[in-house]
Amino acid sequence: MLALSRKTGESIVIGNDIEITVLEIRGDQAKLGINAPKSVPIYRKEIYVQIQEENKEAVKESINPADLAKLL
């Protein structure tokens, strides 16, 4: 993990097209602004983990081919 120190108004760049800017720091919270292409999904980590868990559960459920054929 790369650890960086940034002040309000300072940024970091990831790759060629993602920029993260520190907008505000209050106490133990930092407000970040993220500038990235619309094709790049951006999630808070707890939401990302939840999505991954739900996707794993969805794959575990077996689909009856006859039920699938009824949908078509």
Summary of the structure (lengths in Angstrom):
residues: 72
radius of gyration: 19.7
end to end distance: 47.7
largest distance: 59.1
contacts: 112
relative contact order: 0.11
helix: 32%
strand: 28%
